[in-house]
Amino acid sequence: MLECILSTDFVGASALWSQLEQTDVVAIWAPESVSVNLRVREPVQHAAMASDLVPVDAHVHDQSGEYVGELLVWTEGGATLAALEYAWVTDEMPTSLLTVDEVRISVH
């Protein structure tokens, strides 16, 4: 999913993309959560983004096409990958990550 989101064209995308091979999941946000904290191992090419939030809309739609949430990619100081968050708008917390086909991606 990170590869898909970071393949869009925004300032800092190529630097964040280059971090993927050195990125590890270091924590989940809650039991059965699909939101995770990330850590990038050195040496790393730092991005130079103005915000900690990657400027990509990654809207999640269920099989019927209804909007059910979005994926947010967070950075540490706009420089390195820090988290992948699934912000859902349904009553139940999702317990599995989606397929790329369920996400509609566009740059802010």
Biopython code that builds the backbone (N, CA, C, O; Angstrom):
import numpy as np
from Bio.PDB.StructureBuilder import StructureBuilder

atoms = [
    (1, "MET", "N", (0.828, -1.188, 0.000)),
    (1, "MET", "CA", (0.000, 0.000, 0.000)),
    (1, "MET", "C", (0.872, 1.250, 0.000)),
    (1, "MET", "O", (0.567, 2.217, -0.699)),
    (2, "LEU", "N", (1.954, 1.240, 0.778)),
    (2, "LEU", "CA", (2.856, 2.395, 0.776)),
    (2, "LEU", "C", (3.437, 2.648, -0.604)),
    (2, "LEU", "O", (3.554, 3.799, -1.026)),
    (3, "GLU", "N", (3.800, 1.589, -1.310)),
    (3, "GLU", "CA", (4.335, 1.762, -2.662)),
    (3, "GLU", "C", (3.333, 2.479, -3.550)),
    (3, "GLU", "O", (3.704, 3.376, -4.307)),
    (4, "CYS", "N", (2.090, 2.100, -3.465)),
    (4, "CYS", "CA", (1.041, 2.710, -4.275)),
    (4, "CYS", "C", (0.878, 4.193, -3.934)),
    (4, "CYS", "O", (0.823, 5.033, -4.833)),
    (5, "ILE", "N", (0.804, 4.512, -2.659)),
    (5, "ILE", "CA", (0.617, 5.904, -2.240)),
    (5, "ILE", "C", (1.831, 6.747, -2.611)),
    (5, "ILE", "O", (1.682, 7.873, -3.085)),
    (6, "LEU", "N", (3.037, 6.208, -2.397)),
    (6, "LEU", "CA", (4.254, 6.986, -2.659)),
    (6, "LEU", "C", (4.627, 7.042, -4.136)),
    (6, "LEU", "O", (5.579, 7.730, -4.505)),
    (7, "SER", "N", (3.895, 6.333, -4.981)),
    (7, "SER", "CA", (4.174, 6.392, -6.416)),
    (7, "SER", "C", (3.516, 7.600, -7.079)),
    (7, "SER", "O", (3.708, 7.829, -8.273)),
    (8, "THR", "N", (2.751, 8.366, -6.324)),
    (8, "THR", "CA", (2.143, 9.576, -6.868)),
    (8, "THR", "C", (3.172, 10.696, -6.903)),
    (8, "THR", "O", (4.228, 10.599, -6.279)),
    (9, "ASP", "N", (2.859, 11.752, -7.632)),
    (9, "ASP", "CA", (3.806, 12.851, -7.840)),
    (9, "ASP", "C", (3.551, 13.988, -6.850)),
    (9, "ASP", "O", (2.591, 14.743, -7.002)),
    (10, "PHE", "N", (4.403, 14.106, -5.845)),
    (10, "PHE", "CA", (4.348, 15.218, -4.895)),
    (10, "PHE", "C", (5.768, 15.503, -4.427)),
    (10, "PHE", "O", (6.649, 14.654, -4.565)),
    (11, "VAL", "N", (5.992, 16.673, -3.883)),
    (11, "VAL", "CA", (7.315, 17.055, -3.392)),
    (11, "VAL", "C", (7.733, 16.096, -2.283)),
    (11, "VAL", "O", (7.020, 15.951, -1.289)),
    (12, "GLY", "N", (8.868, 15.446, -2.442)),
    (12, "GLY", "CA", (9.378, 14.511, -1.453)),
    (12, "GLY", "C", (9.053, 13.059, -1.744)),
    (12, "GLY", "O", (9.540, 12.171, -1.045)),
    (13, "ALA", "N", (8.238, 12.793, -2.763)),
    (13, "ALA", "CA", (7.810, 11.415, -3.050)),
    (13, "ALA", "C", (8.982, 10.494, -3.356)),
    (13, "ALA", "O", (9.035, 9.377, -2.842)),
    (14, "SER", "N", (9.916, 10.937, -4.176)),
    (14, "SER", "CA", (11.021, 10.049, -4.560)),
    (14, "SER", "C", (11.903, 9.715, -3.362)),
    (14, "SER", "O", (12.378, 8.585, -3.249)),
    (15, "ALA", "N", (12.130, 10.672, -2.469)),
    (15, "ALA", "CA", (12.945, 10.401, -1.278)),
    (15, "ALA", "C", (12.226, 9.412, -0.354)),
    (15, "ALA", "O", (12.853, 8.495, 0.177)),
    (16, "LEU", "N", (10.923, 9.591, -0.160)),
    (16, "LEU", "CA", (10.173, 8.657, 0.683)),
    (16, "LEU", "C", (10.116, 7.279, 0.041)),
    (16, "LEU", "O", (10.228, 6.267, 0.734)),
    (17, "TRP", "N", (9.945, 7.229, -1.273)),
    (17, "TRP", "CA", (9.940, 5.946, -1.990)),
    (17, "TRP", "C", (11.259, 5.208, -1.759)),
    (17, "TRP", "O", (11.271, 3.995, -1.549)),
    (18, "SER", "N", (12.369, 5.949, -1.799)),
    (18, "SER", "CA", (13.680, 5.318, -1.624)),
    (18, "SER", "C", (13.860, 4.742, -0.218)),
    (18, "SER", "O", (14.758, 3.928, -0.004)),
    (19, "GLN", "N", (13.036, 5.140, 0.729)),
    (19, "GLN", "CA", (13.126, 4.653, 2.104)),
    (19, "GLN", "C", (12.421, 3.308, 2.310)),
    (19, "GLN", "O", (12.642, 2.646, 3.325)),
    (20, "LEU", "N", (11.588, 2.906, 1.372)),
    (20, "LEU", "CA", (10.757, 1.715, 1.570)),
    (20, "LEU", "C", (11.559, 0.463, 1.906)),
    (20, "LEU", "O", (11.165, -0.301, 2.786)),
    (21, "GLU", "N", (12.666, 0.245, 1.228)),
    (21, "GLU", "CA", (13.479, -0.961, 1.470)),
    (21, "GLU", "C", (14.075, -0.978, 2.876)),
    (21, "GLU", "O", (14.438, -2.041, 3.378)),
    (22, "GLN", "N", (14.180, 0.176, 3.509)),
    (22, "GLN", "CA", (14.786, 0.289, 4.832)),
    (22, "GLN", "C", (13.750, 0.564, 5.918)),
    (22, "GLN", "O", (14.105, 0.955, 7.030)),
    (23, "THR", "N", (12.478, 0.363, 5.602)),
    (23, "THR", "CA", (11.406, 0.691, 6.530)),
    (23, "THR", "C", (10.863, -0.568, 7.200)),
    (23, "THR", "O", (10.547, -1.558, 6.539)),
    (24, "ASP", "N", (10.762, -0.505, 8.519)),
    (24, "ASP", "CA", (10.230, -1.610, 9.308)),
    (24, "ASP", "C", (8.993, -1.151, 10.068)),
    (24, "ASP", "O", (8.899, 0.007, 10.475)),
    (25, "VAL", "N", (8.050, -2.062, 10.256)),
    (25, "VAL", "CA", (6.925, -1.824, 11.159)),
    (25, "VAL", "C", (7.439, -2.070, 12.563)),
    (25, "VAL", "O", (7.979, -3.138, 12.851)),
    (26, "VAL", "N", (7.272, -1.081, 13.444)),
    (26, "VAL", "CA", (7.798, -1.219, 14.811)),
    (26, "VAL", "C", (6.706, -1.299, 15.877)),
    (26, "VAL", "O", (6.988, -1.654, 17.022)),
    (27, "ALA", "N", (5.462, -0.974, 15.512)),
    (27, "ALA", "CA", (4.368, -1.061, 16.482)),
    (27, "ALA", "C", (3.032, -0.962, 15.763)),
    (27, "ALA", "O", (2.912, -0.311, 14.725)),
    (28, "ILE", "N", (2.026, -1.623, 16.337)),
    (28, "ILE", "CA", (0.664, -1.416, 15.864)),
    (28, "ILE", "C", (-0.025, -0.482, 16.851)),
    (28, "ILE", "O", (0.354, -0.431, 18.021)),
    (29, "TRP", "N", (-1.021, 0.248, 16.400)),
    (29, "TRP", "CA", (-1.642, 1.269, 17.234)),
    (29, "TRP", "C", (-2.558, 0.700, 18.311)),
    (29, "TRP", "O", (-2.716, 1.298, 19.375)),
    (30, "ALA", "N", (-3.152, -0.438, 18.040)),
    (30, "ALA", "CA", (-4.053, -1.083, 18.998)),
    (30, "ALA", "C", (-4.189, -2.546, 18.585)),
    (30, "ALA", "O", (-3.884, -2.897, 17.445)),
    (31, "PRO", "N", (-4.643, -3.404, 19.501)),
    (31, "PRO", "CA", (-4.832, -4.805, 19.109)),
    (31, "PRO", "C", (-5.726, -4.908, 17.871)),
    (31, "PRO", "O", (-6.786, -4.285, 17.808)),
    (32, "GLU", "N", (-5.290, -5.696, 16.897)),
    (32, "GLU", "CA", (-5.985, -5.940, 15.635)),
    (32, "GLU", "C", (-6.067, -4.723, 14.717)),
    (32, "GLU", "O", (-6.758, -4.774, 13.699)),
    (33, "SER", "N", (-5.386, -3.646, 15.048)),
    (33, "SER", "CA", (-5.371, -2.444, 14.209)),
    (33, "SER", "C", (-4.503, -2.665, 12.983)),
    (33, "SER", "O", (-3.529, -3.417, 13.026)),
    (34, "VAL", "N", (-4.864, -2.005, 11.891)),
    (34, "VAL", "CA", (-4.012, -2.034, 10.703)),
    (34, "VAL", "C", (-3.153, -0.776, 10.621)),
    (34, "VAL", "O", (-2.315, -0.664, 9.725)),
    (35, "SER", "N", (-3.343, 0.169, 11.536)),
    (35, "SER", "CA", (-2.493, 1.356, 11.603)),
    (35, "SER", "C", (-1.205, 0.989, 12.332)),
    (35, "SER", "O", (-1.232, 0.324, 13.368)),
    (36, "VAL", "N", (-0.076, 1.431, 11.777)),
    (36, "VAL", "CA", (1.220, 1.025, 12.326)),
    (36, "VAL", "C", (2.204, 2.179, 12.375)),
    (36, "VAL", "O", (2.123, 3.121, 11.588)),
    (37, "ASN", "N", (3.130, 2.089, 13.310)),
    (37, "ASN", "CA", (4.276, 2.998, 13.351)),
    (37, "ASN", "C", (5.403, 2.368, 12.545)),
    (37, "ASN", "O", (5.582, 1.150, 12.529)),
    (38, "LEU", "N", (6.156, 3.233, 11.880)),
    (38, "LEU", "CA", (7.254, 2.796, 11.023)),
    (38, "LEU", "C", (8.567, 3.399, 11.501)),
    (38, "LEU", "O", (8.582, 4.452, 12.138)),
    (39, "ARG", "N", (9.656, 2.731, 11.193)),
    (39, "ARG", "CA", (10.995, 3.269, 11.456)),
    (39, "ARG", "C", (11.843, 2.988, 10.231)),
    (39, "ARG", "O", (11.839, 1.880, 9.693)),
    (40, "VAL", "N", (12.572, 4.011, 9.796)),
    (40, "VAL", "CA", (13.455, 3.879, 8.635)),
    (40, "VAL", "C", (14.880, 3.725, 9.139)),
    (40, "VAL", "O", (15.364, 4.548, 9.916)),
    (41, "ARG", "N", (15.557, 2.656, 8.690)),
    (41, "ARG", "CA", (16.939, 2.401, 9.080)),
    (41, "ARG", "C", (17.893, 3.274, 8.274)),
    (41, "ARG", "O", (17.676, 3.505, 7.084)),
    (42, "GLU", "N", (18.942, 3.755, 8.918)),
    (42, "GLU", "CA", (19.986, 4.550, 8.261)),
    (42, "GLU", "C", (20.889, 3.649, 7.440)),
    (42, "GLU", "O", (20.944, 2.449, 7.709)),
    (43, "PRO", "N", (21.596, 4.169, 6.458)),
    (43, "PRO", "CA", (21.532, 5.537, 5.934)),
    (43, "PRO", "C", (20.272, 5.716, 5.107)),
    (43, "PRO", "O", (19.763, 4.763, 4.516)),
    (44, "VAL", "N", (19.778, 6.934, 5.069)),
    (44, "VAL", "CA", (18.518, 7.205, 4.402)),
    (44, "VAL", "C", (18.565, 8.570, 3.711)),
    (44, "VAL", "O", (19.170, 9.519, 4.208)),
    (45, "GLN", "N", (17.917, 8.636, 2.568)),
    (45, "GLN", "CA", (17.749, 9.917, 1.885)),
    (45, "GLN", "C", (16.523, 10.589, 2.501)),
    (45, "GLN", "O", (15.421, 10.046, 2.432)),
    (46, "HIS", "N", (16.707, 11.762, 3.099)),
    (46, "HIS", "CA", (15.607, 12.467, 3.750)),
    (46, "HIS", "C", (14.792, 13.256, 2.738)),
    (46, "HIS", "O", (15.337, 13.847, 1.806)),
    (47, "ALA", "N", (13.495, 13.257, 2.931)),
    (47, "ALA", "CA", (12.601, 14.095, 2.132)),
    (47, "ALA", "C", (12.647, 15.503, 2.713)),
    (47, "ALA", "O", (13.113, 15.705, 3.834)),
    (48, "ALA", "N", (12.170, 16.454, 1.957)),
    (48, "ALA", "CA", (12.116, 17.841, 2.424)),
    (48, "ALA", "C", (10.693, 18.358, 2.259)),
    (48, "ALA", "O", (10.425, 19.261, 1.466)),
    (49, "MET", "N", (9.789, 17.759, 3.031)),
    (49, "MET", "CA", (8.385, 18.135, 2.939)),
    (49, "MET", "C", (8.050, 19.195, 3.975)),
    (49, "MET", "O", (8.656, 19.244, 5.045)),
    (50, "ALA", "N", (7.085, 20.040, 3.651)),
    (50, "ALA", "CA", (6.686, 21.122, 4.547)),
    (50, "ALA", "C", (5.777, 20.638, 5.677)),
    (50, "ALA", "O", (5.588, 21.347, 6.664)),
    (51, "SER", "N", (5.219, 19.444, 5.540)),
    (51, "SER", "CA", (4.263, 18.925, 6.513)),
    (51, "SER", "C", (4.649, 17.505, 6.918)),
    (51, "SER", "O", (5.373, 16.818, 6.197)),
    (52, "ASP", "N", (4.163, 17.078, 8.071)),
    (52, "ASP", "CA", (4.381, 15.696, 8.503)),
    (52, "ASP", "C", (3.443, 14.722, 7.796)),
    (52, "ASP", "O", (3.673, 13.513, 7.827)),
    (53, "LEU", "N", (2.397, 15.229, 7.165)),
    (53, "LEU", "CA", (1.419, 14.393, 6.475)),
    (53, "LEU", "C", (1.713, 14.377, 4.984)),
    (53, "LEU", "O", (1.824, 15.432, 4.360)),
    (54, "VAL", "N", (1.839, 13.186, 4.408)),
    (54, "VAL", "CA", (2.068, 13.055, 2.967)),
    (54, "VAL", "C", (0.826, 13.597, 2.247)),
    (54, "VAL", "O", (-0.297, 13.211, 2.573)),
    (55, "PRO", "N", (1.027, 14.493, 1.265)),
    (55, "PRO", "CA", (-0.100, 15.185, 0.618)),
    (55, "PRO", "C", (-0.804, 14.344, -0.447)),
    (55, "PRO", "O", (-0.886, 14.740, -1.610)),
    (56, "VAL", "N", (-1.308, 13.188, -0.039)),
    (56, "VAL", "CA", (-1.992, 12.283, -0.956)),
    (56, "VAL", "C", (-3.320, 11.889, -0.321)),
    (56, "VAL", "O", (-3.376, 11.522, 0.853)),
    (57, "ASP", "N", (-4.392, 11.969, -1.115)),
    (57, "ASP", "CA", (-5.681, 11.452, -0.679)),
    (57, "ASP", "C", (-5.751, 9.992, -1.086)),
    (57, "ASP", "O", (-5.667, 9.673, -2.273)),
    (58, "ALA", "N", (-5.904, 9.109, -0.125)),
    (58, "ALA", "CA", (-6.029, 7.678, -0.391)),
    (58, "ALA", "C", (-7.350, 7.222, 0.221)),
    (58, "ALA", "O", (-7.385, 6.655, 1.313)),
    (59, "HIS", "N", (-8.429, 7.481, -0.504)),
    (59, "HIS", "CA", (-9.771, 7.178, -0.017)),
    (59, "HIS", "C", (-10.101, 5.708, -0.233)),
    (59, "HIS", "O", (-9.843, 5.143, -1.296)),
    (60, "VAL", "N", (-10.676, 5.105, 0.798)),
    (60, "VAL", "CA", (-11.012, 3.682, 0.773)),
    (60, "VAL", "C", (-12.509, 3.536, 0.506)),
    (60, "VAL", "O", (-13.338, 4.204, 1.124)),
    (61, "HIS", "N", (-12.829, 2.649, -0.426)),
    (61, "HIS", "CA", (-14.226, 2.370, -0.782)),
    (61, "HIS", "C", (-14.471, 0.871, -0.665)),
    (61, "HIS", "O", (-13.619, 0.061, -1.031)),
    (62, "ASP", "N", (-15.644, 0.512, -0.151)),
    (62, "ASP", "CA", (-15.964, -0.910, -0.039)),
    (62, "ASP", "C", (-16.369, -1.464, -1.400)),
    (62, "ASP", "O", (-16.330, -0.751, -2.403)),
    (63, "GLN", "N", (-16.752, -2.721, -1.432)),
    (63, "GLN", "CA", (-17.075, -3.379, -2.703)),
    (63, "GLN", "C", (-18.267, -2.756, -3.411)),
    (63, "GLN", "O", (-18.396, -2.887, -4.629)),
    (64, "SER", "N", (-19.140, -2.080, -2.673)),
    (64, "SER", "CA", (-20.286, -1.416, -3.306)),
    (64, "SER", "C", (-19.944, 0.009, -3.748)),
    (64, "SER", "O", (-20.786, 0.702, -4.320)),
    (65, "GLY", "N", (-18.699, 0.449, -3.483)),
    (65, "GLY", "CA", (-18.264, 1.783, -3.879)),
    (65, "GLY", "C", (-18.465, 2.848, -2.823)),
    (65, "GLY", "O", (-18.167, 4.018, -3.063)),
    (66, "GLU", "N", (-18.968, 2.465, -1.651)),
    (66, "GLU", "CA", (-19.206, 3.431, -0.583)),
    (66, "GLU", "C", (-17.898, 3.803, 0.120)),
    (66, "GLU", "O", (-17.065, 2.940, 0.396)),
    (67, "TYR", "N", (-17.728, 5.104, 0.407)),
    (67, "TYR", "CA", (-16.555, 5.597, 1.127)),
    (67, "TYR", "C", (-16.586, 5.057, 2.548)),
    (67, "TYR", "O", (-17.582, 5.219, 3.253)),
    (68, "VAL", "N", (-15.483, 4.405, 2.980)),
    (68, "VAL", "CA", (-15.422, 3.836, 4.328)),
    (68, "VAL", "C", (-14.220, 4.324, 5.129)),
    (68, "VAL", "O", (-14.049, 3.923, 6.280)),
    (69, "GLY", "N", (-13.388, 5.178, 4.547)),
    (69, "GLY", "CA", (-12.245, 5.707, 5.282)),
    (69, "GLY", "C", (-11.146, 6.168, 4.358)),
    (69, "GLY", "O", (-11.337, 6.295, 3.148)),
    (70, "GLU", "N", (-9.988, 6.417, 4.945)),
    (70, "GLU", "CA", (-8.837, 6.828, 4.152)),
    (70, "GLU", "C", (-7.554, 6.378, 4.814)),
    (70, "GLU", "O", (-7.504, 6.125, 6.018)),
    (71, "LEU", "N", (-6.518, 6.285, 4.000)),
    (71, "LEU", "CA", (-5.186, 5.955, 4.499)),
    (71, "LEU", "C", (-4.367, 7.234, 4.564)),
    (71, "LEU", "O", (-4.372, 8.036, 3.630)),
    (72, "LEU", "N", (-3.669, 7.414, 5.668)),
    (72, "LEU", "CA", (-2.799, 8.576, 5.869)),
    (72, "LEU", "C", (-1.383, 8.078, 6.098)),
    (72, "LEU", "O", (-1.158, 7.151, 6.876)),
    (73, "VAL", "N", (-0.429, 8.702, 5.415)),
    (73, "VAL", "CA", (0.980, 8.372, 5.626)),
    (73, "VAL", "C", (1.611, 9.549, 6.350)),
    (73, "VAL", "O", (1.572, 10.683, 5.874)),
    (74, "TRP", "N", (2.187, 9.264, 7.498)),
    (74, "TRP", "CA", (2.821, 10.278, 8.335)),
    (74, "TRP", "C", (4.335, 10.168, 8.230)),
    (74, "TRP", "O", (4.889, 9.084, 8.049)),
    (75, "THR", "N", (4.991, 11.328, 8.348)),
    (75, "THR", "CA", (6.448, 11.361, 8.359)),
    (75, "THR", "C", (6.932, 11.967, 9.664)),
    (75, "THR", "O", (6.166, 12.585, 10.402)),
    (76, "GLU", "N", (8.181, 11.783, 9.927)),
    (76, "GLU", "CA", (8.815, 12.428, 11.079)),
    (76, "GLU", "C", (9.520, 13.667, 10.563)),
    (76, "GLU", "O", (10.532, 13.577, 9.868)),
    (77, "GLY", "N", (8.980, 14.821, 10.907)),
    (77, "GLY", "CA", (9.577, 16.088, 10.497)),
    (77, "GLY", "C", (9.594, 16.303, 8.988)),
    (77, "GLY", "O", (10.419, 17.063, 8.481)),
    (78, "GLY", "N", (8.688, 15.640, 8.266)),
    (78, "GLY", "CA", (8.656, 15.774, 6.814)),
    (78, "GLY", "C", (9.826, 15.100, 6.128)),
    (78, "GLY", "O", (10.039, 15.307, 4.933)),
    (79, "ALA", "N", (10.600, 14.285, 6.866)),
    (79, "ALA", "CA", (11.841, 13.724, 6.338)),
    (79, "ALA", "C", (11.835, 12.217, 6.152)),
    (79, "ALA", "O", (12.343, 11.722, 5.146)),
    (80, "THR", "N", (11.268, 11.471, 7.104)),
    (80, "THR", "CA", (11.291, 10.004, 7.019)),
    (80, "THR", "C", (9.901, 9.439, 7.336)),
    (80, "THR", "O", (9.124, 10.048, 8.071)),
    (81, "LEU", "N", (9.609, 8.283, 6.779)),
    (81, "LEU", "CA", (8.337, 7.619, 7.028)),
    (81, "LEU", "C", (8.186, 7.315, 8.515)),
    (81, "LEU", "O", (9.129, 6.852, 9.156)),
    (82, "ALA", "N", (6.993, 7.577, 9.064)),
    (82, "ALA", "CA", (6.775, 7.378, 10.496)),
    (82, "ALA", "C", (5.554, 6.517, 10.814)),
    (82, "ALA", "O", (5.550, 5.811, 11.822)),
    (83, "ALA", "N", (4.508, 6.563, 9.963)),
    (83, "ALA", "CA", (3.311, 5.780, 10.280)),
    (83, "ALA", "C", (2.417, 5.649, 9.054)),
    (83, "ALA", "O", (2.428, 6.482, 8.148)),
    (84, "LEU", "N", (1.645, 4.572, 9.065)),
    (84, "LEU", "CA", (0.564, 4.367, 8.104)),
    (84, "LEU", "C", (-0.706, 4.220, 8.933)),
    (84, "LEU", "O", (-0.841, 3.286, 9.724)),
    (85, "GLU", "N", (-1.633, 5.152, 8.742)),
    (85, "GLU", "CA", (-2.869, 5.173, 9.526)),
    (85, "GLU", "C", (-4.063, 4.875, 8.633)),
    (85, "GLU", "O", (-4.188, 5.431, 7.542)),
    (86, "TYR", "N", (-4.938, 3.996, 9.102)),
    (86, "TYR", "CA", (-6.215, 3.761, 8.440)),
    (86, "TYR", "C", (-7.271, 4.470, 9.281)),
    (86, "TYR", "O", (-7.631, 4.001, 10.361)),
    (87, "ALA", "N", (-7.765, 5.606, 8.779)),
    (87, "ALA", "CA", (-8.806, 6.370, 9.464)),
    (87, "ALA", "C", (-10.152, 5.929, 8.885)),
    (87, "ALA", "O", (-10.479, 6.277, 7.750)),
    (88, "TRP", "N", (-10.926, 5.173, 9.650)),
    (88, "TRP", "CA", (-12.170, 4.625, 9.136)),
    (88, "TRP", "C", (-13.354, 5.452, 9.624)),
    (88, "TRP", "O", (-13.279, 6.120, 10.655)),
    (89, "VAL", "N", (-14.453, 5.396, 8.863)),
    (89, "VAL", "CA", (-15.672, 6.126, 9.212)),
    (89, "VAL", "C", (-16.846, 5.175, 9.461)),
    (89, "VAL", "O", (-17.996, 5.604, 9.554)),
    (90, "THR", "N", (-16.549, 3.910, 9.564)),
    (90, "THR", "CA", (-17.573, 2.898, 9.823)),
    (90, "THR", "C", (-17.681, 2.635, 11.317)),
    (90, "THR", "O", (-16.860, 3.119, 12.096)),
    (91, "ASP", "N", (-18.680, 1.879, 11.715)),
    (91, "ASP", "CA", (-18.868, 1.559, 13.135)),
    (91, "ASP", "C", (-17.816, 0.599, 13.661)),
    (91, "ASP", "O", (-17.437, 0.674, 14.830)),
    (92, "GLU", "N", (-17.344, -0.295, 12.818)),
    (92, "GLU", "CA", (-16.377, -1.305, 13.222)),
    (92, "GLU", "C", (-14.975, -0.975, 12.703)),
    (92, "GLU", "O", (-14.809, -0.574, 11.551)),
    (93, "MET", "N", (-13.976, -1.149, 13.559)),
    (93, "MET", "CA", (-12.593, -0.946, 13.146)),
    (93, "MET", "C", (-12.200, -2.023, 12.146)),
    (93, "MET", "O", (-12.433, -3.206, 12.396)),
    (94, "PRO", "N", (-11.599, -1.633, 11.002)),
    (94, "PRO", "CA", (-11.118, -2.652, 10.064)),
    (94, "PRO", "C", (-9.994, -3.464, 10.700)),
    (94, "PRO", "O", (-9.166, -2.924, 11.433)),
    (95, "THR", "N", (-9.972, -4.756, 10.416)),
    (95, "THR", "CA", (-8.939, -5.616, 10.998)),
    (95, "THR", "C", (-7.991, -6.181, 9.951)),
    (95, "THR", "O", (-7.140, -7.013, 10.265)),
    (96, "SER", "N", (-8.133, -5.730, 8.703)),
    (96, "SER", "CA", (-7.196, -6.160, 7.669)),
    (96, "SER", "C", (-6.942, -5.005, 6.718)),
    (96, "SER", "O", (-7.807, -4.158, 6.491)),
    (97, "LEU", "N", (-5.738, -4.989, 6.169)),
    (97, "LEU", "CA", (-5.395, -3.954, 5.209)),
    (97, "LEU", "C", (-6.092, -4.264, 3.898)),
    (97, "LEU", "O", (-6.422, -5.414, 3.607)),
    (98, "LEU", "N", (-6.301, -3.256, 3.142)),
    (98, "LEU", "CA", (-7.066, -3.358, 1.910)),
    (98, "LEU", "C", (-6.217, -3.758, 0.726)),
    (98, "LEU", "O", (-4.991, -3.831, 0.796)),
    (99, "THR", "N", (-6.912, -4.011, -0.357)),
    (99, "THR", "CA", (-6.198, -4.203, -1.620)),
    (99, "THR", "C", (-6.105, -2.845, -2.302)),
    (99, "THR", "O", (-6.882, -1.936, -2.010)),
    (100, "VAL", "N", (-5.168, -2.719, -3.191)),
    (100, "VAL", "CA", (-4.976, -1.458, -3.915)),
    (100, "VAL", "C", (-6.236, -1.098, -4.696)),
    (100, "VAL", "O", (-6.517, 0.086, -4.886)),
    (101, "ASP", "N", (-6.996, -2.080, -5.149)),
    (101, "ASP", "CA", (-8.220, -1.828, -5.907)),
    (101, "ASP", "C", (-9.286, -1.114, -5.088)),
    (101, "ASP", "O", (-10.187, -0.503, -5.663)),
    (102, "GLU", "N", (-9.210, -1.172, -3.765)),
    (102, "GLU", "CA", (-10.203, -0.538, -2.898)),
    (102, "GLU", "C", (-9.828, 0.890, -2.518)),
    (102, "GLU", "O", (-10.561, 1.542, -1.774)),
    (103, "VAL", "N", (-8.708, 1.381, -3.013)),
    (103, "VAL", "CA", (-8.231, 2.715, -2.648)),
    (103, "VAL", "C", (-8.151, 3.597, -3.889)),
    (103, "VAL", "O", (-7.604, 3.196, -4.917)),
    (104, "ARG", "N", (-8.705, 4.806, -3.777)),
    (104, "ARG", "CA", (-8.651, 5.792, -4.858)),
    (104, "ARG", "C", (-7.679, 6.873, -4.442)),
    (104, "ARG", "O", (-7.886, 7.566, -3.447)),
    (105, "ILE", "N", (-6.610, 7.008, -5.218)),
    (105, "ILE", "CA", (-5.511, 7.888, -4.824)),
    (105, "ILE", "C", (-5.444, 9.115, -5.705)),
    (105, "ILE", "O", (-5.559, 9.030, -6.928)),
    (106, "SER", "N", (-5.253, 10.275, -5.057)),
    (106, "SER", "CA", (-5.018, 11.528, -5.776)),
    (106, "SER", "C", (-4.172, 12.427, -4.884)),
    (106, "SER", "O", (-4.172, 12.291, -3.660)),
    (107, "VAL", "N", (-3.443, 13.356, -5.526)),
    (107, "VAL", "CA", (-2.600, 14.295, -4.781)),
    (107, "VAL", "C", (-3.441, 15.500, -4.406)),
    (107, "VAL", "O", (-4.282, 15.931, -5.195)),
    (108, "HIS", "N", (-3.229, 16.063, -3.202)),
    (108, "HIS", "CA", (-3.962, 17.277, -2.746)),
    (108, "HIS", "C", (-3.757, 18.373, -3.751)),
    (108, "HIS", "O", (-4.275, 19.476, -3.575)),
]
sb = StructureBuilder()
sb.init_structure("model")
sb.init_model(0)
sb.init_chain("A")
sb.init_seg("    ")
for serial, (resi, resn, name, xyz) in enumerate(atoms, 1):
    if name == "N":
        sb.init_residue(resn, " ", resi, " ")
    sb.init_atom(name, np.array(xyz, "f"), 0.0, 1.0, " ", f" {name:<3s}", serial, name[0])
structure = sb.get_structure()
